[in-house]
């Protein structure tokens, strides 16, 4: 039996159990397999067992995989890493989603560089909930302004918010930043923005994220094992 199949089944079961426990529909929670640093062979094995959506953080690692796996036309590639200005064109050309937009400069570059032959680039704004100096992300105070500015960019489609909170072992502590992001998300919706994606939760805190409304969990280690 494939270890990756077992891992995918285990993660899906965790999603279902958490959703049921918190009275949510498991079908609205998408699994993004974080394949960064993992070889093409592992990704292809996950594809064979039905996984379609993959997350990458490093362009030099991601682009050869995207090229090699074009034989699978229905794959969806999500860029989830920190954005550098000199990399925005490649991101705009090769990904369907970007989860890590944190300023207007990068949003404008992605908008200008998105090929007209492709649909609008799906965007999540990364919020630095824990206010960690070493992490990317916009502050909650500046979120509403950036969200409004992105909605004016015709080649981008603002879908929601993403967070990468400080690591916590305690379940209740894990829930706190996810709750803050959900409240910010709901506030934007009340202000008229059409959002449908809360990208939050990873291998070790996905249950807490699902409890607070996550619609997309980003799981790498739980599927592919430890990164190289």
C-alpha positions as CSV (number, residue, x, y, z in Angstrom):
1,X,0.0,0.0,0.0
2,X,1.3,3.5,-0.9
3,X,2.5,5.5,2.1
4,X,1.3,8.7,0.3
5,X,-2.2,7.1,-0.2
6,X,-2.3,6.2,3.5
7,X,-1.2,9.8,4.4
8,X,-3.8,11.4,2.1
9,X,-6.5,9.1,3.5
10,X,-5.4,10.0,7.1
11,X,-5.4,13.8,6.4
12,X,-8.8,13.6,4.7
13,X,-10.1,11.6,7.7
14,X,-8.8,14.3,10.1
15,X,-10.6,16.9,8.0
16,X,-13.9,15.0,8.1
17,X,-13.7,14.3,11.8
18,X,-12.8,17.9,12.7
19,X,-15.5,19.3,10.5
20,X,-18.2,17.0,12.0
21,X,-17.0,17.8,15.5
22,X,-17.5,21.5,14.8
23,X,-20.7,21.1,12.8
24,X,-19.2,22.0,9.5
25,X,-19.5,20.5,6.0
26,X,-16.2,18.7,5.3
27,X,-16.8,19.2,1.5
28,X,-16.2,22.9,1.8
29,X,-12.7,22.3,3.2
30,X,-10.1,21.9,0.5
31,X,-6.8,20.1,1.0
32,X,-3.8,21.8,-0.5
33,X,-0.8,19.4,-0.6
34,X,2.3,21.4,0.1
35,X,4.9,19.8,-2.2
36,X,7.7,22.4,-1.7
37,X,11.1,20.7,-1.7
38,X,9.6,17.3,-2.4
39,X,10.5,15.4,-5.7
40,X,8.2,15.1,-8.7
41,X,7.9,11.4,-8.0
42,X,6.1,12.0,-4.7
43,X,3.8,14.6,-6.3
44,X,3.0,12.2,-9.1
45,X,2.1,9.5,-6.6
46,X,-0.3,11.9,-4.9
47,X,-1.8,12.7,-8.3
48,X,-2.4,9.0,-8.9
49,X,-4.5,8.9,-5.7
50,X,-6.6,11.9,-6.7
51,X,-4.8,14.9,-5.3
52,X,-5.1,17.9,-7.7
53,X,-4.0,21.0,-5.8
54,X,-0.4,21.6,-4.8
55,X,1.4,24.4,-2.9
56,X,4.9,25.6,-3.7
57,X,7.1,28.3,-2.1
58,X,10.3,28.4,-4.1
59,X,10.2,29.3,-7.8
60,X,13.4,27.5,-8.7
61,X,12.0,24.3,-7.2
62,X,8.5,24.8,-8.5
63,X,8.9,25.6,-12.1
64,X,10.5,22.3,-13.2
65,X,7.7,20.4,-11.5
66,X,5.0,22.5,-13.1
67,X,6.6,22.0,-16.5
68,X,7.1,18.2,-16.0
69,X,3.6,17.7,-14.8
70,X,1.8,19.5,-17.6
71,X,0.7,16.1,-18.8
72,X,-1.9,16.4,-16.0
73,X,-4.0,19.3,-17.3
74,X,-6.3,19.7,-14.3
75,X,-3.7,20.3,-11.7
76,X,-3.9,23.6,-9.7
77,X,-0.7,25.2,-8.5
78,X,-0.7,27.6,-5.5
79,X,2.2,29.9,-4.7
80,X,2.4,30.1,-0.9
81,X,5.9,31.5,-0.2
82,X,7.2,35.0,0.3
83,X,7.0,37.1,-2.9
84,X,10.0,38.8,-4.3
85,X,9.5,41.6,-6.9
86,X,11.9,40.0,-9.4
87,X,9.8,36.8,-9.3
88,X,6.3,38.2,-9.8
89,X,6.2,37.6,-13.6
90,X,7.0,33.9,-13.3
91,X,4.4,33.6,-10.5
92,X,1.8,35.4,-12.5
93,X,2.5,33.1,-15.5
94,X,2.6,29.7,-13.9
95,X,0.3,29.7,-10.9
96,X,-3.5,29.7,-10.4
97,X,-3.4,31.0,-6.9
98,X,-1.1,33.2,-4.7
99,X,-1.7,33.0,-1.0
100,X,1.0,35.4,0.1
101,X,0.2,38.9,-1.2
102,X,1.0,41.4,1.5
103,X,1.3,44.8,-0.3
104,X,-0.1,46.8,-3.2
105,X,3.3,46.8,-5.0
106,X,3.3,43.1,-5.5
107,X,-0.4,43.0,-6.3
108,X,0.0,45.5,-9.0
109,X,3.0,43.6,-10.5
110,X,1.0,40.4,-10.5
111,X,-1.9,42.1,-12.1
112,X,0.2,43.7,-14.9
113,X,2.1,40.5,-15.6
114,X,-0.8,38.0,-15.6
115,X,-1.1,36.8,-19.2
116,X,-4.4,37.8,-20.8
117,X,-4.9,34.3,-22.1
118,X,-5.3,33.1,-18.5
119,X,-8.2,33.7,-16.1
120,X,-7.7,36.2,-13.3
121,X,-5.1,35.1,-10.7
122,X,-6.8,34.0,-7.5
123,X,-5.4,36.0,-4.5
124,X,-5.3,35.6,-0.8
125,X,-3.9,38.4,1.4
126,X,-1.4,37.2,4.0
127,X,-2.1,38.7,7.4
128,X,0.6,38.8,10.1
129,X,-1.7,38.0,12.9
130,X,1.0,37.3,15.5
131,X,3.0,40.5,14.4
132,X,6.2,38.5,14.0
133,X,9.0,40.6,12.6
134,X,10.5,37.7,10.6
135,X,7.2,36.9,8.8
136,X,5.6,38.5,5.8
137,X,2.0,39.7,6.0
138,X,0.0,42.8,6.4
139,X,-1.3,44.1,9.7
140,X,-5.0,43.8,10.6
141,X,-5.2,47.6,10.7
142,X,-4.1,47.9,7.0
143,X,-6.0,44.9,5.7
144,X,-9.2,46.6,4.6
145,X,-7.4,49.2,2.5
146,X,-5.3,46.6,0.7
147,X,-8.3,44.4,0.1
148,X,-10.2,47.3,-1.5
149,X,-7.2,48.2,-3.7
150,X,-6.8,44.6,-4.9
151,X,-10.5,44.4,-5.9
152,X,-9.8,47.3,-8.4
153,X,-7.1,45.2,-10.3
154,X,-8.9,43.5,-13.1
155,X,-6.5,40.6,-13.7
156,X,-6.7,39.5,-10.0
157,X,-9.5,37.9,-8.1
158,X,-9.4,38.4,-4.4
159,X,-10.6,35.2,-2.8
160,X,-9.7,35.5,0.9
161,X,-7.1,35.6,3.6
162,X,-4.1,33.5,4.6
163,X,-2.3,33.3,7.9
164,X,0.9,31.6,9.1
165,X,0.6,32.0,12.9
166,X,3.3,31.5,15.6
167,X,3.5,27.8,16.5
168,X,1.5,26.7,19.6
169,X,1.2,23.3,21.1
170,X,-2.0,24.1,23.1
171,X,-5.2,23.6,21.1
172,X,-7.0,26.6,22.6
173,X,-3.9,28.8,22.0
174,X,-3.9,27.6,18.4
175,X,-7.4,28.7,17.9
176,X,-6.8,32.4,18.9
177,X,-5.1,33.7,15.7
178,X,-7.4,31.7,13.5
179,X,-10.4,33.3,15.2
180,X,-8.9,36.7,14.7
181,X,-8.5,36.0,11.0
182,X,-12.0,34.7,10.6
183,X,-13.4,37.8,12.3
184,X,-11.4,40.0,9.9
185,X,-12.6,37.9,7.0
186,X,-16.2,38.3,8.1
187,X,-15.8,42.0,8.5
188,X,-14.6,42.3,4.9
189,X,-17.6,40.3,3.8
190,X,-19.9,42.6,5.7
191,X,-18.3,45.5,3.9
192,X,-19.3,44.1,0.6
193,X,-16.3,42.0,-0.5
194,X,-17.1,38.6,-2.1
195,X,-14.7,36.3,-0.4
196,X,-14.8,32.5,-0.1
197,X,-11.4,31.3,1.1
198,X,-9.8,31.2,4.6
199,X,-6.3,29.6,4.0
200,X,-5.3,28.5,7.5
201,X,-4.2,25.4,9.2
202,X,-1.3,23.0,8.6
203,X,-0.3,19.5,9.6
204,X,0.0,20.3,13.3
205,X,-2.9,22.8,13.8
206,X,-5.5,22.0,11.1
207,X,-8.1,20.9,13.6
208,X,-7.9,24.3,15.4
209,X,-8.1,26.0,12.0
210,X,-11.2,24.0,11.0
211,X,-12.8,24.8,14.3
212,X,-12.5,28.5,13.4
213,X,-13.8,28.3,9.8
214,X,-10.8,27.3,7.6
215,X,-11.9,26.5,4.0
216,X,-8.4,25.4,2.9
217,X,-5.7,23.6,4.9
218,X,-2.1,23.5,3.7
219,X,-0.6,20.1,4.6
220,X,3.0,19.1,3.6
221,X,4.6,17.0,6.3
222,X,1.4,15.1,7.0
223,X,1.4,13.9,3.3
224,X,4.9,13.8,2.0
225,X,6.9,13.4,5.3
226,X,9.7,15.7,6.4
227,X,11.1,18.2,3.9
228,X,14.5,17.6,2.4
